[in-house]
Amino acid sequence: MTSEGLVFVTGASGFLGKHVVFTLLQAGHSVRASVRAPAMAEQVRKAVAPHLDPDGISRLSFVTLDLTRDEGWGQAMEGATALFHTASPFPIEQPKDPEEVIRPAVDAPTARWRPPPQLELAGSSSPHLPSQ
């Protein structure tokens, strides 16, 4: 992955997501990050901004998406050259069926959107790890 192009990160407000967003911005990438609620975008911005130059934070944008719904995923990932899927549902109460949490975490967003062949995928369900 080069510093050219847009990288899409799901779950940007989580511990791992914030670190992925920061690392990508620090490396010069533009990042479009998904959050569950608009207020979470400001939390992410406040967490990473003090560690970046103004150009770094200007390359960060947000979209509000729901892992359990189909709406918005294709549009949100439009133009992305790479995807880091770190999002997972966070229910208040434990569901009776664990698949209610597992399936959205594993399948979204690629189950809702067919990535183009040039898109690099990275995440817990990705079959390939980057070479070192």
C-alpha positions as CSV (number, residue, x, y, z in Angstrom):
1,M,0.0,0.0,0.0
2,T,1.4,3.4,-0.9
3,S,0.5,6.8,0.5
4,E,-1.5,7.5,-2.6
5,G,-5.2,6.9,-2.6
6,L,-8.0,6.7,0.0
7,V,-8.0,4.1,2.7
8,F,-11.4,3.2,4.3
9,V,-11.3,2.2,8.0
10,T,-14.4,0.7,9.8
11,G,-14.7,1.0,13.5
12,A,-12.6,4.1,13.8
13,S,-13.8,4.9,17.3
14,G,-12.5,1.6,18.8
15,F,-9.1,1.1,20.3
16,L,-7.7,-0.6,17.3
17,G,-9.5,1.6,14.8
18,K,-8.0,4.8,16.3
19,H,-4.5,3.3,16.1
20,V,-5.0,2.3,12.5
21,V,-6.4,5.7,11.5
22,F,-3.5,7.5,13.2
23,T,-0.8,5.2,11.6
24,L,-2.3,5.7,8.2
25,L,-2.5,9.4,8.5
26,Q,1.0,9.6,9.8
27,A,2.2,7.6,6.8
28,G,0.6,10.1,4.5
29,H,-2.7,8.4,3.5
30,S,-6.1,10.0,3.2
31,V,-8.5,8.2,5.5
32,R,-12.3,7.9,5.4
33,A,-13.4,6.4,8.7
34,S,-16.7,4.9,9.7
35,V,-18.3,5.5,13.1
36,R,-21.7,4.4,14.6
37,A,-22.7,7.9,15.6
38,P,-21.5,11.4,14.5
39,A,-20.3,12.3,18.0
40,M,-17.8,9.5,17.8
41,A,-16.1,11.2,14.9
42,E,-15.2,14.1,17.1
43,Q,-13.8,11.7,19.7
44,V,-11.5,10.1,17.1
45,R,-10.4,13.5,15.7
46,K,-9.5,14.7,19.3
47,A,-7.6,11.5,19.9
48,V,-5.4,11.7,16.8
49,A,-5.1,15.4,16.1
50,P,-2.5,16.3,18.8
51,H,-0.1,13.8,17.2
52,L,-0.4,15.0,13.6
53,D,0.5,18.0,11.7
54,P,-2.4,20.1,10.2
55,D,-2.1,18.4,6.8
56,G,-2.5,15.0,8.5
57,I,-5.8,15.8,10.2
58,S,-7.1,17.5,7.0
59,R,-6.9,14.1,5.3
60,L,-9.4,12.5,7.7
61,S,-13.1,12.3,6.9
62,F,-15.9,10.4,8.5
63,V,-19.1,8.6,7.6
64,T,-21.8,7.2,9.9
65,L,-22.7,3.6,9.2
66,D,-24.4,0.7,10.8
67,L,-22.8,-2.8,10.5
68,T,-26.2,-4.4,10.6
69,R,-27.7,-2.4,7.7
70,D,-26.9,-2.3,4.0
71,E,-27.4,1.5,3.5
72,G,-24.4,3.6,2.7
73,W,-21.6,1.1,2.4
74,G,-21.0,1.3,-1.3
75,Q,-21.0,5.1,-1.3
76,A,-18.8,5.3,1.7
77,M,-16.1,3.0,0.2
78,E,-16.3,4.7,-3.2
79,G,-12.7,5.6,-4.4
80,A,-11.0,3.5,-1.6
81,T,-7.9,1.7,-2.6
82,A,-7.6,-0.2,0.7
83,L,-10.0,-1.4,3.5
84,F,-9.2,-2.0,7.2
85,H,-12.2,-3.6,8.8
86,T,-11.9,-3.2,12.6
87,A,-15.6,-2.6,13.4
88,S,-17.6,-5.0,15.5
89,P,-21.1,-4.7,17.0
90,F,-21.3,-3.6,20.6
91,P,-24.6,-4.6,22.0
92,I,-25.7,-3.4,25.4
93,E,-27.2,-6.8,26.3
94,Q,-25.7,-10.1,25.3
95,P,-27.8,-11.5,22.4
96,K,-29.2,-15.0,22.8
97,D,-27.7,-16.0,19.5
98,P,-23.9,-15.2,19.3
99,E,-24.2,-15.1,15.5
100,E,-26.0,-11.7,15.9
101,V,-22.6,-10.3,16.9
102,I,-20.3,-12.5,15.0
103,R,-21.8,-12.3,11.5
104,P,-21.8,-8.5,11.2
105,A,-18.3,-8.4,12.6
106,V,-17.0,-10.9,10.1
107,D,-19.1,-10.2,7.0
108,A,-19.5,-6.4,7.0
109,P,-18.7,-4.4,5.0
110,T,-17.7,-6.8,2.1
111,A,-20.9,-8.7,2.4
112,R,-22.8,-5.5,1.6
113,W,-20.5,-4.3,-1.2
114,R,-18.4,-6.1,-3.8
115,P,-14.8,-4.6,-3.6
116,P,-13.0,-3.9,-6.9
117,P,-10.1,-6.2,-7.6
118,Q,-7.5,-3.5,-6.9
119,L,-8.7,-3.0,-3.4
120,E,-6.5,-4.3,-0.7
121,L,-8.3,-5.8,2.3
122,A,-7.0,-5.9,5.8
123,G,-8.9,-7.1,8.8
124,S,-9.8,-10.0,11.1
125,S,-11.5,-11.9,8.3
126,S,-9.0,-11.1,5.6
127,P,-7.4,-14.3,4.2
128,H,-4.0,-12.6,3.4
129,L,-1.6,-10.9,5.7
130,P,0.7,-8.2,4.2
131,S,4.2,-9.4,3.5
132,Q,6.9,-7.9,5.7
